[in-house]
Amino acid sequence: MKYILKLLPRELLIKYSFYFIPILKIIFKGKKFYDPIDGNGYSKFLSYGYKKIRRNALSPGTLSLERHRLLWLYLINETNFLNSKLKVLHVAPEQIFYKKFKKNQNWDYITFDLRSPLADIKGDLKSMNFEDQAFDLIICNHVLEHIDDDTKALNEIFRVLKSGGVAILQVPINIKKDETFEDKSIISKKDREKYFGQYDHLREYGLDFKDRVEKAGFEVEMVYYSENFSQEIKLKYGLHENDVIPIARKSLSN
């Protein structure tokens, strides 16, 4: 899977995955692992990773990773988002969630990305053509590490989010480091994978990611949601110990 991701553009992977997912569901049907997103059991989860290969990371039935399954559990267990009337902006929509969110009759659901075939609107996150305070909920997962000016992107997210609204801003965070590491002189794919963890990442976020988001005006809660589950459930659902869900809120006074 690692090598397929490197060889094929993301747009083609999205297009062709609709064909091979049903086959993978049949091949890997079982009971050892469970994907809460589709509610199916599997004999195994697949290995995945760039710099470091993770075993039992990718679900054959949804192509979800640990962070996707953790977020889904958070959404259904800890929020009423899915049952509320909301105007939602989904940046770089994950195929894993796209169909579920699109079918949600409670949501006025808009997808946005620079190139994705799943995007209703194509555009740059640093300069979105939306009015101020347009959305109740913004979902923007594993995007900011790809953006050259993440400060500008965060400011735009803050601008188009309604007062009292919420932005879910998952990024890969190295919880062993206090400070984010970025170096604009690192430009080769090989070096970016070496220093930032993936060939198309522009920085490695540390625990100061919370501070970066707060500087844009948000109130931020870093949710270590996997701590709510037993070791047995973490293994069965394929959850990662260190995944964090940053929940950014725009106060009613803004």
Backbone bond lengths (Angstrom), bond angles and torsions (degrees), N, CA, C in turn:
res aa  C-N    CA-C-N  psi(-1)  N-CA   C-N-CA  omega(-1)  CA-C   N-CA-C  phi
1 M - - - 1.470 - - 1.524 111.18 -
2 K 1.317 116.21 -39.02 1.465 120.47 178.66 1.516 111.43 -56.43
3 Y 1.334 116.49 -44.26 1.463 120.18 -175.21 1.524 111.65 -75.53
4 I 1.339 117.14 -32.22 1.458 120.28 175.75 1.526 109.88 -63.36
5 L 1.342 116.56 -43.20 1.459 120.66 179.82 1.517 112.09 -61.91
6 K 1.324 116.81 -34.43 1.458 120.36 -179.18 1.522 111.89 -74.79
7 L 1.338 116.85 -31.83 1.455 120.61 -174.39 1.523 112.97 -85.57
8 L 1.344 116.81 -36.01 1.456 119.89 -174.99 1.519 111.52 -101.47
9 P 1.333 117.63 138.09 1.462 120.45 174.15 1.528 110.59 -61.41
10 R 1.335 115.16 151.14 1.464 120.61 -178.32 1.526 111.47 -56.64
11 E 1.338 117.38 -36.80 1.458 121.24 -178.06 1.530 111.36 -61.41
12 L 1.346 116.82 -40.46 1.464 120.73 179.54 1.523 111.49 -72.37
13 L 1.325 116.90 -36.32 1.465 120.19 177.86 1.524 110.67 -61.32
14 I 1.325 116.49 -42.54 1.456 120.42 178.13 1.525 110.44 -62.50
15 K 1.320 116.04 -44.30 1.461 121.21 -177.34 1.527 112.08 -63.16
16 Y 1.344 117.71 -47.94 1.453 121.07 -173.19 1.518 113.92 -83.72
17 S 1.335 117.05 -17.27 1.468 118.69 -179.69 1.521 111.71 -64.38
18 F 1.342 117.61 -26.19 1.457 120.53 178.10 1.532 111.01 -60.48
19 Y 1.328 116.51 -25.70 1.460 120.56 -177.85 1.524 112.95 -87.75
20 F 1.343 117.36 -38.80 1.468 117.39 -174.08 1.532 114.63 -92.94
21 I 1.345 118.79 -14.93 1.462 119.98 178.07 1.535 112.07 -60.96
22 P 1.354 120.22 -45.16 1.469 119.18 179.22 1.534 112.70 -59.14
23 I 1.330 116.92 -32.86 1.462 120.72 179.10 1.529 110.23 -70.17
24 L 1.333 116.06 -43.46 1.464 120.42 178.72 1.522 111.38 -62.48
25 K 1.331 117.13 -36.22 1.460 120.66 178.81 1.526 111.52 -59.66
26 I 1.309 115.82 -39.61 1.466 120.82 -179.07 1.528 110.36 -73.23
27 I 1.323 116.31 -45.83 1.463 121.32 -176.72 1.527 111.63 -61.06
28 F 1.333 116.42 -40.62 1.461 119.92 -172.32 1.530 113.64 -106.56
29 K 1.314 117.36 19.66 1.460 120.52 177.65 1.528 110.15 -61.75
30 G 1.335 116.66 134.59 1.458 119.89 -178.59 1.514 111.55 -179.01
31 K 1.335 116.45 -160.89 1.468 120.85 -175.01 1.529 113.58 -129.65
32 K 1.308 118.07 -7.02 1.465 119.72 -174.78 1.526 111.53 -68.28
33 F 1.344 116.78 -39.10 1.466 121.56 -179.11 1.526 109.59 -119.15
34 Y 1.325 115.00 157.44 1.468 120.38 -177.73 1.523 109.55 -137.32
35 D 1.326 114.96 130.99 1.468 120.99 177.18 1.521 108.35 -104.04
36 P 1.340 118.08 109.82 1.468 120.09 -178.21 1.527 113.75 -67.75
37 I 1.324 117.56 -14.41 1.465 119.74 -178.31 1.523 111.35 -74.59
38 D 1.335 117.04 -43.46 1.473 119.13 178.21 1.527 112.47 -104.92
39 G 1.333 116.77 -6.81 1.462 120.39 177.61 1.510 114.42 73.53
40 N 1.333 117.91 19.84 1.458 121.48 -177.87 1.527 111.57 -110.21
41 G 1.349 114.49 154.63 1.449 121.22 176.54 1.521 111.04 -99.92
42 Y 1.328 116.09 152.34 1.465 121.27 -177.65 1.529 110.99 -138.69
43 S 1.307 115.05 151.84 1.465 120.39 179.27 1.522 111.29 -71.93
44 K 1.327 115.56 -26.20 1.464 120.67 176.98 1.517 109.72 -161.14
45 F 1.324 115.60 156.52 1.453 122.48 165.07 1.521 106.37 -100.47
46 L 1.324 117.09 152.62 1.451 121.57 -174.59 1.529 111.51 -88.24
47 S 1.318 115.04 156.55 1.464 120.35 176.50 1.525 109.52 -76.06
48 Y 1.335 115.47 151.40 1.459 120.21 -176.91 1.526 109.06 -158.15
49 G 1.322 115.64 150.73 1.458 119.53 174.48 1.506 111.88 151.03
50 Y 1.314 115.29 162.77 1.461 121.82 178.06 1.521 109.35 -107.30
51 K 1.312 116.40 -78.13 1.465 120.46 -178.79 1.520 110.84 -68.65
52 K 1.327 115.99 -37.91 1.451 122.32 -179.96 1.519 109.20 -134.99
53 I 1.334 116.04 123.99 1.455 120.65 179.81 1.524 110.07 -75.89
54 R 1.345 116.12 129.98 1.457 121.84 178.28 1.522 109.20 -106.38
55 R 1.298 116.60 127.61 1.468 120.92 177.20 1.525 110.07 -77.10
56 N 1.328 115.14 149.48 1.465 122.05 175.71 1.529 112.14 53.32
57 A 1.335 115.05 47.37 1.469 120.32 -175.57 1.524 113.09 -103.58
58 L 1.330 117.57 -39.09 1.462 121.71 -169.07 1.529 111.16 -110.16
59 S 1.324 115.67 123.52 1.462 121.02 179.30 1.530 110.29 -76.16
60 P 1.337 118.48 130.05 1.471 120.51 -179.08 1.524 113.47 -65.63
61 G 1.332 116.79 -27.73 1.463 119.78 -173.47 1.511 115.38 -84.82
62 T 1.326 117.45 -25.62 1.470 120.47 -178.85 1.526 112.52 -125.85
63 L 1.323 116.29 -10.39 1.466 123.25 -172.12 1.534 110.90 61.80
64 S 1.320 115.59 23.30 1.462 119.82 177.05 1.521 110.10 -75.17
65 L 1.338 114.84 147.69 1.452 122.14 172.93 1.527 109.23 -103.24
66 E 1.320 116.12 179.70 1.466 121.05 -177.48 1.522 111.73 -54.35
67 R 1.332 115.84 -44.77 1.460 120.64 -176.10 1.524 112.39 -66.44
68 H 1.335 117.60 -33.89 1.462 120.80 177.98 1.526 110.94 -66.75
69 R 1.335 115.50 -45.34 1.464 119.09 -178.68 1.532 110.97 -66.40
70 L 1.339 116.13 -37.50 1.462 119.64 178.09 1.527 110.74 -64.78
71 L 1.324 116.87 -43.66 1.462 120.36 179.51 1.525 110.99 -63.33
72 W 1.323 116.99 -41.70 1.460 120.14 179.35 1.534 110.65 -60.52
73 L 1.327 116.94 -44.04 1.461 120.97 178.27 1.529 110.75 -61.75
74 Y 1.330 115.93 -39.73 1.467 119.84 177.76 1.529 110.63 -63.70
75 L 1.314 116.81 -45.13 1.466 120.88 -178.10 1.525 112.00 -61.59
76 I 1.336 116.78 -44.38 1.466 119.00 -175.19 1.526 112.60 -80.98
77 N 1.329 117.38 -26.18 1.463 120.47 -176.21 1.526 114.28 -96.44
78 E 1.326 117.26 -30.77 1.463 120.30 -169.31 1.526 114.59 -116.59
79 T 1.318 118.37 -5.88 1.463 120.25 -178.66 1.526 110.51 -132.19
80 N 1.318 115.17 165.62 1.471 121.15 172.24 1.527 110.91 -111.31
81 F 1.327 115.75 19.46 1.463 120.51 -176.80 1.528 112.48 -55.74
82 L 1.329 115.99 -46.13 1.464 119.60 -173.21 1.520 112.46 -67.42
83 N 1.334 117.06 -21.59 1.468 121.08 -178.37 1.526 112.62 -105.03
84 S 1.331 117.11 7.88 1.463 121.11 -176.68 1.529 111.23 -107.96
85 K 1.322 115.52 150.31 1.460 121.18 175.32 1.525 108.42 -75.88
86 L 1.319 116.56 107.46 1.458 121.11 -174.83 1.516 110.80 -136.70
87 K 1.327 114.71 149.16 1.459 120.42 167.03 1.520 106.47 -96.67
88 V 1.330 115.80 119.18 1.463 121.39 -168.62 1.524 110.90 -120.39
89 L 1.324 115.20 133.16 1.462 121.93 172.18 1.519 108.12 -109.76
90 H 1.328 116.23 122.60 1.459 122.07 179.34 1.527 107.92 -112.83
91 V 1.327 115.64 108.39 1.467 121.56 -177.98 1.527 109.00 -87.72
92 A 1.343 116.06 134.36 1.465 121.50 -177.31 1.524 109.96 48.51
93 P 1.331 117.50 62.87 1.464 121.60 -171.18 1.524 112.76 -59.40
94 E 1.328 114.93 127.07 1.467 119.69 175.76 1.524 108.84 -73.82
95 Q 1.307 116.16 133.08 1.461 120.36 179.32 1.520 111.24 -58.39
96 I 1.327 115.89 -29.81 1.460 122.39 -179.63 1.523 111.06 -57.12
97 F 1.336 115.61 -39.88 1.459 120.77 -176.57 1.524 113.62 -99.56
98 Y 1.300 116.86 -18.53 1.465 121.43 -168.40 1.529 112.96 -54.44
99 K 1.336 117.77 -51.48 1.466 120.34 -176.59 1.524 111.56 -64.98
100 K 1.335 115.98 -41.17 1.465 120.03 -179.95 1.530 110.81 -62.60
101 F 1.315 115.76 -46.43 1.458 119.78 -178.04 1.530 111.37 -69.36
102 K 1.321 116.74 -37.66 1.467 121.18 -178.64 1.531 111.11 -64.63
103 K 1.331 116.23 -33.66 1.467 120.98 -178.40 1.530 112.99 -82.36
104 N 1.326 116.48 -10.53 1.460 120.21 -177.01 1.530 110.22 -70.71
105 Q 1.316 116.40 109.20 1.468 120.86 -175.91 1.525 112.92 -72.62
106 N 1.324 116.93 -11.66 1.465 119.99 177.00 1.529 111.84 -78.34
107 W 1.318 115.97 -19.47 1.459 120.00 -171.79 1.520 112.57 -103.22
108 D 1.314 114.65 138.78 1.469 121.97 162.82 1.528 103.57 -92.88
109 Y 1.324 115.85 97.26 1.468 122.93 -163.43 1.523 111.48 -106.27
110 I 1.329 116.12 122.03 1.466 122.08 -179.39 1.527 108.53 -124.46
111 T 1.321 116.51 131.65 1.463 121.11 177.05 1.528 109.83 -105.88
112 F 1.342 114.45 148.02 1.471 120.13 -172.05 1.524 109.23 -145.14
113 D 1.330 115.87 133.27 1.466 119.74 177.48 1.527 108.65 -166.77
114 L 1.307 114.19 163.63 1.464 119.43 179.47 1.527 111.45 -71.67
115 R 1.367 116.33 -38.78 1.466 119.10 -174.08 1.524 115.32 -136.88
116 S 1.310 119.24 -16.97 1.461 121.59 -171.04 1.527 113.12 -56.11
117 P 1.342 117.52 135.85 1.470 120.37 175.88 1.527 112.50 -67.83
118 L 1.326 117.30 -12.87 1.460 120.98 178.45 1.527 112.29 -87.53
119 A 1.322 117.33 -4.16 1.462 121.30 -175.71 1.525 111.54 -81.97
120 D 1.333 115.76 127.46 1.469 120.73 172.68 1.522 110.47 -68.45
121 I 1.335 115.04 -37.20 1.461 121.18 -178.11 1.527 108.75 -127.56
122 K 1.316 116.21 128.00 1.460 121.49 176.42 1.526 108.91 -91.55
123 G 1.325 115.97 136.39 1.448 118.37 179.38 1.512 112.56 177.97
124 D 1.325 115.14 178.05 1.456 124.39 -177.19 1.523 108.67 -99.45
125 L 1.335 116.57 127.84 1.453 121.59 -178.97 1.528 112.12 -61.24
126 K 1.313 117.17 -24.06 1.465 121.05 -178.88 1.524 112.66 -79.79
127 S 1.335 115.96 -10.33 1.469 119.71 -178.39 1.527 108.71 -154.13
128 M 1.333 115.49 78.87 1.464 120.87 -175.46 1.528 111.09 -88.64
129 N 1.308 115.18 141.80 1.463 121.14 -178.08 1.530 110.56 -91.67
130 F 1.338 114.95 56.06 1.458 121.04 175.65 1.530 108.98 -122.23
131 E 1.326 115.24 154.27 1.457 119.73 176.64 1.526 110.63 -69.43
132 D 1.311 116.82 161.25 1.458 121.28 173.07 1.531 109.44 -61.00
133 Q 1.333 115.05 144.91 1.465 122.26 174.63 1.537 111.82 53.36
134 A 1.310 115.86 52.10 1.464 120.76 -175.21 1.527 114.04 -94.26
135 F 1.353 118.30 -23.92 1.459 120.73 -169.86 1.532 112.23 -126.17
136 D 1.347 114.99 144.70 1.468 121.74 175.11 1.528 111.61 -82.07
137 L 1.324 115.46 -34.06 1.466 121.25 -176.22 1.521 108.93 -139.98
138 I 1.324 115.89 132.64 1.467 121.38 174.87 1.520 108.04 -123.03
139 I 1.315 115.62 128.48 1.464 122.35 177.46 1.517 107.64 -112.13
140 C 1.321 116.09 118.22 1.468 120.91 -174.73 1.529 107.77 -141.86
141 N 1.315 116.13 86.62 1.458 121.33 -171.42 1.520 112.65 -107.76
142 H 1.333 115.17 130.42 1.463 122.93 177.90 1.525 110.96 51.79
143 V 1.319 113.87 49.93 1.462 122.69 177.91 1.527 110.65 -118.97
144 L 1.314 116.64 -45.82 1.467 121.11 -170.85 1.525 113.55 -60.51
145 E 1.322 117.34 -29.90 1.466 119.66 178.83 1.522 112.44 -69.37
146 H 1.327 116.88 -12.30 1.467 122.09 178.25 1.535 111.89 -95.87
147 I 1.323 117.82 -10.46 1.461 122.72 -173.26 1.524 110.74 -92.20
148 D 1.335 116.80 130.58 1.464 119.24 -177.50 1.529 112.10 -64.26
149 D 1.316 117.42 -39.15 1.460 121.07 179.10 1.530 108.40 -118.05
150 D 1.334 116.35 84.47 1.463 119.50 -176.30 1.529 111.79 -70.52
151 T 1.321 117.49 -24.39 1.467 120.74 176.38 1.525 110.56 -62.91
152 K 1.308 116.15 -44.79 1.462 120.88 179.16 1.530 110.70 -64.95
153 A 1.329 116.00 -38.93 1.465 120.24 178.59 1.527 111.12 -64.82
154 L 1.328 116.80 -42.49 1.466 120.71 178.47 1.523 111.37 -64.03
155 N 1.319 116.08 -38.79 1.465 119.63 177.52 1.527 111.73 -63.60
156 E 1.321 116.66 -36.23 1.464 121.10 178.22 1.526 110.80 -69.45
157 I 1.328 116.54 -41.35 1.466 120.15 177.54 1.528 109.96 -60.63
158 F 1.326 115.21 -42.63 1.465 119.96 178.39 1.529 110.79 -62.81
159 R 1.303 116.73 -40.39 1.471 121.18 -177.39 1.516 112.13 -62.91
160 V 1.347 117.52 -44.25 1.466 120.18 -173.42 1.532 112.70 -87.85
161 L 1.343 117.14 -5.69 1.462 120.95 176.91 1.523 109.84 -84.27
162 K 1.332 116.48 136.87 1.460 120.86 178.68 1.523 110.82 -68.86
163 S 1.303 117.11 153.75 1.457 121.40 170.55 1.531 108.50 -59.33
164 G 1.326 116.51 131.97 1.459 120.83 -174.94 1.513 113.46 85.78
165 G 1.337 116.81 -1.75 1.452 121.41 -178.87 1.524 113.02 -82.68
166 V 1.330 114.71 171.29 1.464 121.98 -177.15 1.519 110.41 -127.97
167 A 1.328 115.83 138.86 1.465 121.91 172.01 1.524 108.15 -119.36
168 I 1.317 116.22 129.41 1.464 122.11 174.93 1.518 106.55 -99.01
169 L 1.344 116.48 118.50 1.460 121.17 -168.06 1.530 111.22 -127.12
170 Q 1.311 116.89 63.92 1.458 119.28 178.49 1.530 111.18 -67.41
171 V 1.318 115.94 136.64 1.465 123.34 171.96 1.526 106.99 -143.49
172 P 1.329 118.21 159.13 1.465 118.78 172.36 1.525 109.60 -69.83
173 I 1.322 116.74 124.25 1.460 122.00 -178.46 1.525 109.19 -121.97
174 N 1.315 116.22 127.79 1.460 121.25 172.88 1.526 107.28 -84.88
175 I 1.325 116.76 100.02 1.461 119.74 -174.08 1.530 112.33 -73.41
176 K 1.327 117.07 -3.46 1.463 120.68 176.31 1.526 111.75 -88.61
177 K 1.340 115.93 -5.72 1.459 120.14 -178.80 1.528 110.48 -119.33
178 D 1.320 115.68 134.14 1.457 120.13 179.40 1.521 112.01 -75.85
179 E 1.324 116.15 -35.98 1.462 120.17 -173.27 1.530 112.10 -114.59
180 T 1.315 114.69 145.40 1.460 122.13 175.57 1.526 109.57 -68.65
181 F 1.335 115.15 139.55 1.458 119.57 176.94 1.522 109.33 -110.18
182 E 1.330 115.62 122.89 1.462 120.47 172.98 1.518 109.43 -144.48
183 D 1.317 114.30 146.07 1.456 121.23 -177.28 1.519 106.86 -149.63
184 K 1.318 116.71 109.87 1.470 121.08 -174.76 1.525 113.07 -68.23
185 S 1.340 117.53 -11.96 1.461 120.21 177.27 1.530 111.70 -79.67
186 I 1.327 116.97 -12.86 1.469 121.38 177.98 1.523 107.50 -85.46
187 I 1.323 116.69 105.32 1.467 119.99 -172.39 1.536 114.09 -125.30
188 S 1.322 118.22 -18.38 1.468 118.91 -178.76 1.526 109.85 -78.55
189 K 1.331 116.42 150.24 1.460 120.82 179.72 1.529 110.93 -59.95
190 K 1.329 115.66 -39.08 1.463 120.42 -179.14 1.518 110.88 -63.34
191 D 1.320 116.52 -45.44 1.465 119.95 -178.46 1.527 111.84 -71.50
192 R 1.321 116.24 -36.54 1.463 118.01 177.91 1.531 110.98 -64.57
193 E 1.318 116.77 -39.42 1.468 119.15 176.14 1.525 110.58 -64.70
194 K 1.310 116.84 -37.46 1.462 121.78 -179.44 1.521 111.83 -66.58
195 Y 1.325 117.12 -46.32 1.463 120.80 -172.82 1.530 114.40 -95.37
196 F 1.341 116.67 -28.84 1.458 119.84 -175.24 1.529 113.27 -112.24
197 G 1.343 117.01 -4.79 1.457 119.99 175.19 1.506 115.71 95.36
198 Q 1.339 117.50 -16.30 1.461 121.34 -179.68 1.520 108.74 -156.37
199 Y 1.318 116.76 148.39 1.460 121.36 -170.88 1.526 114.30 -65.22
200 D 1.347 116.95 -22.27 1.455 119.58 -178.36 1.533 112.74 -111.39
201 H 1.330 116.55 15.94 1.465 120.42 174.40 1.523 109.82 -89.88
202 L 1.321 116.35 147.32 1.464 121.59 -177.00 1.524 112.76 -109.11
203 R 1.333 116.58 -1.91 1.467 121.29 177.42 1.523 108.63 -166.57
204 E 1.326 115.22 165.75 1.460 121.46 171.46 1.525 107.38 -116.18
205 Y 1.317 116.35 112.36 1.453 119.97 -178.56 1.522 111.52 -72.66
206 G 1.334 114.43 142.27 1.449 121.85 172.19 1.518 109.54 -109.73
207 L 1.334 116.22 -166.10 1.454 120.99 -178.61 1.525 112.71 -65.76
208 D 1.335 116.39 -14.78 1.466 119.28 177.98 1.532 112.84 -76.77
209 F 1.329 117.39 3.41 1.470 119.38 175.43 1.525 109.87 -56.15
210 K 1.314 117.00 -38.63 1.467 121.56 177.76 1.530 110.51 -56.06
211 D 1.334 116.59 -44.24 1.468 120.95 179.79 1.524 111.34 -64.12
212 R 1.329 116.43 -39.43 1.465 120.54 -179.20 1.523 110.86 -62.49
213 V 1.338 116.07 -40.45 1.462 120.40 -179.83 1.529 110.46 -71.42
214 E 1.317 116.76 -39.08 1.463 120.47 179.46 1.530 111.76 -63.61
215 K 1.327 116.72 -31.97 1.468 119.90 179.25 1.527 112.28 -64.08
216 A 1.336 116.10 -22.44 1.467 119.84 176.92 1.528 111.88 -80.04
217 G 1.352 116.44 -7.88 1.463 120.35 177.66 1.514 115.45 115.75
218 F 1.326 117.11 -4.50 1.457 121.07 -176.25 1.531 112.69 -80.78
219 E 1.335 114.72 157.17 1.455 122.63 162.93 1.520 106.24 -98.38
220 V 1.331 118.28 125.13 1.458 121.33 -167.41 1.528 111.65 -119.73
221 E 1.331 114.78 132.65 1.459 122.10 172.19 1.524 108.03 -117.45
222 M 1.315 116.84 125.46 1.464 121.63 177.58 1.528 107.89 -94.79
223 V 1.323 116.46 108.62 1.460 121.71 -173.19 1.530 110.05 -98.49
224 Y 1.335 115.78 113.86 1.465 121.75 175.25 1.530 106.85 -93.89
225 Y 1.312 114.80 75.84 1.460 119.57 -166.16 1.527 113.78 -72.18
226 S 1.315 118.10 -24.36 1.460 119.74 -179.43 1.526 111.93 -64.03
227 E 1.341 116.76 -18.41 1.463 120.68 178.59 1.526 111.78 -65.65
228 N 1.329 117.04 -14.62 1.462 121.08 -179.22 1.523 113.15 -81.52
229 F 1.331 117.48 -5.25 1.456 120.54 -173.53 1.526 111.55 -116.45
230 S 1.316 115.18 149.38 1.461 120.78 176.85 1.528 109.73 -69.29
231 Q 1.314 115.92 162.28 1.456 120.24 178.46 1.526 110.96 -60.93
232 E 1.318 115.87 -35.52 1.464 120.90 179.37 1.530 111.29 -62.46
233 I 1.327 116.67 -44.49 1.466 120.97 179.27 1.526 110.93 -68.86
234 K 1.314 116.92 -39.42 1.468 119.86 178.41 1.526 110.81 -58.40
235 L 1.313 116.67 -42.74 1.465 120.90 179.98 1.530 110.84 -68.32
236 K 1.322 116.74 -43.79 1.466 120.51 -176.67 1.526 111.40 -67.89
237 Y 1.335 116.97 -38.52 1.459 121.67 -178.59 1.531 112.23 -88.76
238 G 1.325 117.01 -7.89 1.456 120.65 -178.30 1.517 111.92 64.97
239 L 1.337 117.12 54.89 1.465 121.93 179.38 1.521 109.60 -102.23
240 H 1.331 115.92 145.42 1.467 120.96 -178.85 1.524 109.76 -97.59
241 E 1.323 115.50 136.02 1.462 121.77 -177.23 1.518 112.99 -57.06
242 N 1.322 117.39 -38.70 1.462 121.28 -168.05 1.527 115.08 -100.01
243 D 1.324 118.40 5.34 1.462 119.45 179.47 1.526 110.72 -69.97
244 V 1.318 114.96 135.34 1.463 121.91 -178.01 1.531 109.00 -118.55
245 I 1.335 115.86 141.92 1.463 120.76 174.48 1.525 107.72 -111.58
246 P 1.332 118.50 101.93 1.470 120.50 176.54 1.536 110.49 -76.94
247 I 1.321 115.98 119.98 1.461 122.11 178.12 1.532 107.70 -107.23
248 A 1.326 116.00 113.64 1.466 121.82 -176.62 1.526 109.62 -108.00
249 R 1.320 116.05 123.29 1.462 121.11 -177.69 1.532 110.73 -112.67
250 K 1.322 114.87 141.53 1.463 121.03 175.02 1.522 107.39 -101.24
251 S 1.296 117.44 117.81 1.457 121.09 -173.94 1.530 111.32 -64.69
252 L 1.317 115.20 156.89 1.460 120.87 -178.65 1.517 112.19 -63.91
253 S 1.320 116.17 -20.25 1.464 120.10 -178.21 1.521 112.85 -82.59
254 N 1.337 117.56 -8.67 1.465 120.81 -178.98 1.526 111.41 -95.30
